[in-house]
């Protein structure tokens, strides 16, 4: 059975480690994550993105992961990543997601808080964990981020510590994603995390903290962020690179166009598992089951 993210993150917070959360788009990605988590004796935190959940795909992907959870001897959570619509969130919960994220990070504070509170009120009646985002983690950052986001990416802004306590009080959210210098996608320049800002947030927030944009962020910076309070780190691009590179390597040398799919994906799955294993060990979630 799937479990909620709340119990996973409470243990991570208590014992000072972080769970890598992996977006999975298909069977092979799911298999790579679950097999490796079981081998490493780690909880498995899988996520689904809206682009993979259109129409009947919402139920197909969720059913696949719910079914798979019965065959692994580890806690498994399936978390809805970056949802922006309450009705879609309700549909995802109905389909079987055990945790959801409402992303109102591009909205003004009051609107973000109001909509997050609506999501939390509904989800909590179903026993579902809710993550929200305060501040905004943008895309393809080139590195440093200014207070207003007018530095290198006008769509980004750091989390304002003074807003955190009020946001949590209004929303009763279970986990909070914060913007401290990471970005989604592939970096053009090495980011520099604002650990000073994270410390300010940790001092006033009793909820587990989440870091988006973990792919490509140097290990030493992620370990430092975990030491200063981060309990969940989202990973997608690193796994995608492994998947696509493995497929590319095989397909570019394949002579038989009727080759069985399990052979085509063999190297890709191995490469994805290597990425997953490295994240589990780096973040400290290996050996927690």
KAMO-V747953 format. One record per residue. N is the residue number from 1. PHI is phi in whole degrees, -180 to 180 (* if undefined). OMEGA is omega in whole degrees, 0 to 359 (999 if undefined). D_CENTER is the distance of its C-alpha to the mean C-alpha in Angstrom with 2 decimals. Layout:
n->N phi->PHI omega->OMEGA d_center->D_CENTER
n->N phi->PHI omega->OMEGA d_center->D_CENTER
This chain:
n->1 phi->* omega->175 d_center->19.91
n->2 phi->-76 omega->176 d_center->16.38
n->3 phi->-116 omega->179 d_center->15.69
n->4 phi->-83 omega->178 d_center->13.89
n->5 phi->-72 omega->185 d_center->10.93
n->6 phi->-58 omega->182 d_center->13.59
n->7 phi->-68 omega->177 d_center->15.72
n->8 phi->-64 omega->185 d_center->13.16
n->9 phi->-73 omega->177 d_center->12.21
n->10 phi->-63 omega->178 d_center->15.93
n->11 phi->-68 omega->179 d_center->16.92
n->12 phi->-63 omega->179 d_center->14.58
n->13 phi->-65 omega->181 d_center->16.03
n->14 phi->-65 omega->187 d_center->19.47
n->15 phi->-107 omega->169 d_center->19.48
n->16 phi->61 omega->170 d_center->17.80
n->17 phi->-137 omega->179 d_center->15.05
n->18 phi->-130 omega->175 d_center->11.25
n->19 phi->-99 omega->170 d_center->9.00
n->20 phi->-74 omega->180 d_center->7.02
n->21 phi->-111 omega->189 d_center->4.15
n->22 phi->-109 omega->170 d_center->5.76
n->23 phi->-69 omega->179 d_center->6.51
n->24 phi->-125 omega->185 d_center->10.14
n->25 phi->-110 omega->183 d_center->13.03
n->26 phi->-156 omega->183 d_center->16.04
n->27 phi->-60 omega->184 d_center->17.88
n->28 phi->-64 omega->178 d_center->17.96
n->29 phi->-67 omega->177 d_center->14.24
n->30 phi->-58 omega->181 d_center->14.01
n->31 phi->-59 omega->181 d_center->17.12
n->32 phi->-62 omega->181 d_center->16.05
n->33 phi->-69 omega->185 d_center->13.00
n->34 phi->-67 omega->179 d_center->15.11
n->35 phi->-61 omega->182 d_center->18.23
n->36 phi->-69 omega->178 d_center->16.92
n->37 phi->-61 omega->178 d_center->15.30
n->38 phi->-66 omega->178 d_center->18.67
n->39 phi->-62 omega->182 d_center->20.64
n->40 phi->-90 omega->182 d_center->18.94
n->41 phi->56 omega->179 d_center->19.25
n->42 phi->-119 omega->167 d_center->15.65
n->43 phi->-58 omega->180 d_center->13.71
n->44 phi->-115 omega->179 d_center->11.37
n->45 phi->-113 omega->181 d_center->7.95
n->46 phi->-101 omega->180 d_center->7.63
n->47 phi->-132 omega->176 d_center->6.25
n->48 phi->-120 omega->179 d_center->8.94
n->49 phi->-105 omega->183 d_center->9.77
n->50 phi->-54 omega->182 d_center->13.15
n->51 phi->-62 omega->180 d_center->14.91
n->52 phi->-97 omega->190 d_center->14.84
n->53 phi->-125 omega->182 d_center->15.90
n->54 phi->-83 omega->178 d_center->19.18
n->55 phi->61 omega->182 d_center->22.26
n->56 phi->-70 omega->179 d_center->22.73
n->57 phi->-61 omega->177 d_center->19.62
n->58 phi->-57 omega->181 d_center->17.72
n->59 phi->-76 omega->181 d_center->19.96
n->60 phi->-65 omega->182 d_center->20.31
n->61 phi->-67 omega->180 d_center->16.72
n->62 phi->-64 omega->179 d_center->16.23
n->63 phi->-63 omega->179 d_center->19.63
n->64 phi->-62 omega->183 d_center->18.94
n->65 phi->-75 omega->175 d_center->16.02
n->66 phi->-61 omega->179 d_center->18.05
n->67 phi->-64 omega->180 d_center->20.99
n->68 phi->-63 omega->183 d_center->19.42
n->69 phi->-62 omega->180 d_center->18.32
n->70 phi->-76 omega->187 d_center->22.09
n->71 phi->-113 omega->178 d_center->22.79
n->72 phi->-124 omega->184 d_center->20.57
n->73 phi->-97 omega->179 d_center->21.60
n->74 phi->-141 omega->173 d_center->18.30
n->75 phi->-67 omega->180 d_center->16.19
n->76 phi->-130 omega->175 d_center->13.63
n->77 phi->-120 omega->173 d_center->11.24
n->78 phi->-116 omega->191 d_center->10.27
n->79 phi->-112 omega->176 d_center->7.95
n->80 phi->-81 omega->187 d_center->8.86
n->81 phi->-100 omega->171 d_center->6.63
n->82 phi->56 omega->174 d_center->8.98
n->83 phi->-84 omega->184 d_center->12.13
n->84 phi->-124 omega->185 d_center->15.24
n->85 phi->-128 omega->184 d_center->18.00
n->86 phi->-63 omega->182 d_center->19.12
n->87 phi->-65 omega->177 d_center->21.06
n->88 phi->-66 omega->177 d_center->18.26
n->89 phi->-61 omega->177 d_center->16.18
n->90 phi->-61 omega->179 d_center->19.38
n->91 phi->-64 omega->180 d_center->19.71
n->92 phi->-66 omega->177 d_center->16.28
n->93 phi->-64 omega->178 d_center->17.19
n->94 phi->-63 omega->180 d_center->20.56
n->95 phi->-75 omega->176 d_center->19.27
n->96 phi->127 omega->174 d_center->17.58
n->97 phi->-60 omega->181 d_center->13.94
n->98 phi->-101 omega->180 d_center->13.77
n->99 phi->-160 omega->181 d_center->11.19
n->100 phi->-139 omega->171 d_center->10.54
n->101 phi->-119 omega->168 d_center->9.37
n->102 phi->-100 omega->182 d_center->12.42
n->103 phi->-106 omega->175 d_center->12.19
n->104 phi->-107 omega->189 d_center->15.69
n->105 phi->-67 omega->179 d_center->15.19
n->106 phi->-90 omega->181 d_center->17.94
n->107 phi->-87 omega->171 d_center->20.31
n->108 phi->-58 omega->185 d_center->22.94
n->109 phi->-50 omega->186 d_center->22.19
n->110 phi->-62 omega->180 d_center->24.42
n->111 phi->-70 omega->176 d_center->23.12
n->112 phi->-60 omega->181 d_center->19.44
n->113 phi->-63 omega->182 d_center->20.57
n->114 phi->-63 omega->182 d_center->22.82
n->115 phi->-70 omega->176 d_center->20.46
n->116 phi->-62 omega->179 d_center->17.69
n->117 phi->-62 omega->178 d_center->20.56
n->118 phi->-64 omega->179 d_center->21.59
n->119 phi->-64 omega->182 d_center->18.26
n->120 phi->-62 omega->180 d_center->18.22
n->121 phi->-59 omega->180 d_center->21.89
n->122 phi->-69 omega->185 d_center->21.47
n->123 phi->-63 omega->182 d_center->18.41
n->124 phi->-66 omega->176 d_center->20.03
n->125 phi->-68 omega->179 d_center->23.16
n->126 phi->-102 omega->181 d_center->21.31
n->127 phi->75 omega->184 d_center->19.73
n->128 phi->-104 omega->178 d_center->16.17
n->129 phi->-77 omega->179 d_center->13.61
n->130 phi->-123 omega->171 d_center->12.57
n->131 phi->-111 omega->175 d_center->10.06
n->132 phi->-130 omega->179 d_center->11.61
n->133 phi->-129 omega->177 d_center->11.78
n->134 phi->-126 omega->199 d_center->15.06
n->135 phi->86 omega->183 d_center->16.10
n->136 phi->-137 omega->175 d_center->14.60
n->137 phi->-95 omega->185 d_center->12.37
n->138 phi->-87 omega->184 d_center->14.29
n->139 phi->-116 omega->171 d_center->14.60
n->140 phi->49 omega->179 d_center->16.45
n->141 phi->-65 omega->173 d_center->17.58
n->142 phi->-97 omega->175 d_center->20.67
n->143 phi->135 omega->190 d_center->20.05
n->144 phi->-70 omega->182 d_center->21.54
n->145 phi->-129 omega->179 d_center->20.92
n->146 phi->-89 omega->178 d_center->23.74
n->147 phi->-59 omega->186 d_center->23.99
n->148 phi->-98 omega->181 d_center->24.61
n->149 phi->84 omega->182 d_center->22.51
n->150 phi->-95 omega->183 d_center->25.80
n->151 phi->-78 omega->183 d_center->25.45
n->152 phi->-114 omega->180 d_center->23.70
n->153 phi->-145 omega->184 d_center->21.49
n->154 phi->-64 omega->180 d_center->22.96
n->155 phi->-88 omega->186 d_center->19.75
n->156 phi->-109 omega->172 d_center->18.10
n->157 phi->-155 omega->180 d_center->19.06
n->158 phi->-75 omega->174 d_center->18.28
n->159 phi->-66 omega->179 d_center->17.69
n->160 phi->-93 omega->185 d_center->21.21
n->161 phi->-54 omega->183 d_center->21.70
n->162 phi->-62 omega->181 d_center->24.62
n->163 phi->-88 omega->189 d_center->22.58
n->164 phi->-64 omega->183 d_center->20.00
n->165 phi->-61 omega->180 d_center->22.48
n->166 phi->-64 omega->181 d_center->23.89
n->167 phi->-62 omega->180 d_center->20.59
n->168 phi->-66 omega->179 d_center->19.70
n->169 phi->-63 omega->181 d_center->23.32
n->170 phi->-71 omega->192 d_center->23.34
n->171 phi->-97 omega->188 d_center->20.13
n->172 phi->54 omega->182 d_center->19.84
n->173 phi->-69 omega->185 d_center->16.04
n->174 phi->-87 omega->180 d_center->14.43
n->175 phi->-148 omega->185 d_center->11.61
n->176 phi->-127 omega->174 d_center->11.65
n->177 phi->-84 omega->183 d_center->9.52
n->178 phi->-120 omega->178 d_center->12.26
n->179 phi->-102 omega->181 d_center->13.64
n->180 phi->-130 omega->175 d_center->15.51
n->181 phi->129 omega->178 d_center->15.96
n->182 phi->-93 omega->176 d_center->12.95
n->183 phi->-151 omega->175 d_center->12.45
n->184 phi->-78 omega->175 d_center->10.67
n->185 phi->93 omega->185 d_center->12.70
n->186 phi->-102 omega->180 d_center->15.56
n->187 phi->-69 omega->171 d_center->17.26
n->188 phi->-94 omega->181 d_center->20.99
n->189 phi->-152 omega->182 d_center->21.56
n->190 phi->-61 omega->179 d_center->20.05
n->191 phi->-73 omega->174 d_center->18.23
n->192 phi->-125 omega->185 d_center->19.69
n->193 phi->-71 omega->179 d_center->17.55
n->194 phi->-90 omega->181 d_center->19.47
n->195 phi->-65 omega->177 d_center->19.64
n->196 phi->-62 omega->178 d_center->22.59
n->197 phi->-68 omega->178 d_center->20.61
n->198 phi->-61 omega->179 d_center->18.00
n->199 phi->-62 omega->178 d_center->21.08
n->200 phi->-63 omega->181 d_center->22.48
n->201 phi->-71 omega->181 d_center->19.46
n->202 phi->-59 omega->183 d_center->19.27
n->203 phi->-66 omega->185 d_center->23.01
n->204 phi->-121 omega->184 d_center->22.87
n->205 phi->-121 omega->181 d_center->19.65
n->206 phi->-97 omega->181 d_center->19.64
n->207 phi->-97 omega->176 d_center->16.14
n->208 phi->-58 omega->182 d_center->13.17
n->209 phi->-105 omega->187 d_center->11.56
n->210 phi->-120 omega->177 d_center->8.04
n->211 phi->-118 omega->174 d_center->7.90
n->212 phi->-89 omega->179 d_center->6.38
n->213 phi->76 omega->181 d_center->8.37
n->214 phi->-74 omega->181 d_center->8.56
n->215 phi->-64 omega->178 d_center->10.45
n->216 phi->85 omega->177 d_center->14.07
n->217 phi->-77 omega->184 d_center->14.01
n->218 phi->-55 omega->183 d_center->16.89
n->219 phi->-57 omega->183 d_center->16.57
n->220 phi->-64 omega->178 d_center->19.09
n->221 phi->-71 omega->179 d_center->17.26
n->222 phi->-68 omega->177 d_center->14.03
n->223 phi->-61 omega->178 d_center->16.41
n->224 phi->-66 omega->178 d_center->18.20
n->225 phi->-64 omega->177 d_center->15.28
n->226 phi->-64 omega->179 d_center->14.63
n->227 phi->-59 omega->182 d_center->18.39
n->228 phi->-99 omega->168 d_center->18.39
n->229 phi->125 omega->179 d_center->15.96
n->230 phi->-74 omega->183 d_center->12.23
n->231 phi->-119 omega->180 d_center->10.85
n->232 phi->-146 omega->180 d_center->7.06
n->233 phi->-130 omega->183 d_center->5.84
n->234 phi->-81 omega->181 d_center->3.19
n->235 phi->-131 omega->176 d_center->5.95
n->236 phi->-142 omega->186 d_center->7.83
n->237 phi->-59 omega->180 d_center->11.22
n->238 phi->-63 omega->179 d_center->12.43
n->239 phi->-73 omega->177 d_center->12.26
n->240 phi->-60 omega->179 d_center->13.81
n->241 phi->-60 omega->180 d_center->16.45
n->242 phi->-63 omega->179 d_center->17.37
n->243 phi->-59 omega->185 d_center->17.67
n->244 phi->-69 omega->179 d_center->19.77
n->245 phi->-68 omega->178 d_center->21.79
n->246 phi->-63 omega->178 d_center->22.68
n->247 phi->-65 omega->180 d_center->23.83
n->248 phi->-60 omega->181 d_center->25.69
n->249 phi->-59 omega->182 d_center->27.48
n->250 phi->-75 omega->185 d_center->28.67
n->251 phi->-64 omega->181 d_center->29.58
n->252 phi->-71 omega->179 d_center->31.54
n->253 phi->-116 omega->183 d_center->33.78
n->254 phi->-74 omega->179 d_center->34.01
n->255 phi->-105 omega->181 d_center->37.61
n->256 phi->-107 omega->182 d_center->37.43
n->257 phi->-68 omega->178 d_center->35.60
n->258 phi->-101 omega->180 d_center->35.75
n->259 phi->-60 omega->181 d_center->33.69
n->260 phi->-61 omega->182 d_center->31.71
n->261 phi->-58 omega->182 d_center->27.96
n->262 phi->-64 omega->176 d_center->27.17
n->263 phi->-76 omega->179 d_center->28.99
n->264 phi->-61 omega->183 d_center->27.35
n->265 phi->-89 omega->188 d_center->23.84
n->266 phi->-57 omega->180 d_center->25.02
n->267 phi->-66 omega->181 d_center->24.34
n->268 phi->-62 omega->179 d_center->21.02
n->269 phi->-65 omega->178 d_center->19.76
n->270 phi->-61 omega->181 d_center->21.25
n->271 phi->-67 omega->176 d_center->19.61
n->272 phi->-64 omega->180 d_center->16.10
n->273 phi->-63 omega->177 d_center->16.92
n->274 phi->-63 omega->179 d_center->18.12
n->275 phi->-66 omega->181 d_center->14.86
n->276 phi->-60 omega->181 d_center->12.94
n->277 phi->-61 omega->180 d_center->15.89
n->278 phi->-63 omega->180 d_center->15.98
n->279 phi->-68 omega->180 d_center->12.47
n->280 phi->-59 omega->181 d_center->13.32
n->281 phi->-73 omega->180 d_center->16.63
n->282 phi->-65 omega->184 d_center->15.75
n->283 phi->-85 omega->176 d_center->13.34
n->284 phi->88 omega->181 d_center->15.98
n->285 phi->-90 omega->175 d_center->14.49
n->286 phi->-62 omega->177 d_center->17.17
n->287 phi->77 omega->182 d_center->20.14
n->288 phi->-91 omega->179 d_center->18.68
n->289 phi->-105 omega->999 d_center->19.85
